[in-house]
Each structure stands twice: as structure tokens, then as C-alpha cells.
Amino acid sequence: MQHKDLGLAVLEKVKAAVEDIAAVEGKLSSMGTRSFATLTPKKKDSKNKK
């Protein structure tokens, strides 16, 4: 696979862009021609709920 590093760089940018609303589970990975990042929503503070 060519340019695997470019694909992982794009995932790093996505990770940085959504870090305030989502967390990445584990590390970025790739399998064959596909790269993966599992994102989960961050929990809201229960202190701020009214």
C-alpha cells in the first residue's frame, strides 16, 4: 500500500479536530488498505446539568 503515512496523518487531524467532543479508544490502526480509529462520545459533566 502506498502512502500509508498520509492516511494515518489524516486520522490524526480528525482526532485533534474532535478531541473536545470525542475520545479515541485504543490507537489508530490499519488493516490492508484501510485505516481505523474508534471514536466514542465524551460524557457530559453532570455538575453542569440543571
Secondary structure as UniProt FT lines:
FT   HELIX           4..17
FT   TURN            18..21
FT   STRAND          22..31
FT   TURN            32..33
FT   STRAND          34..41
FT   TURN            47..48
//
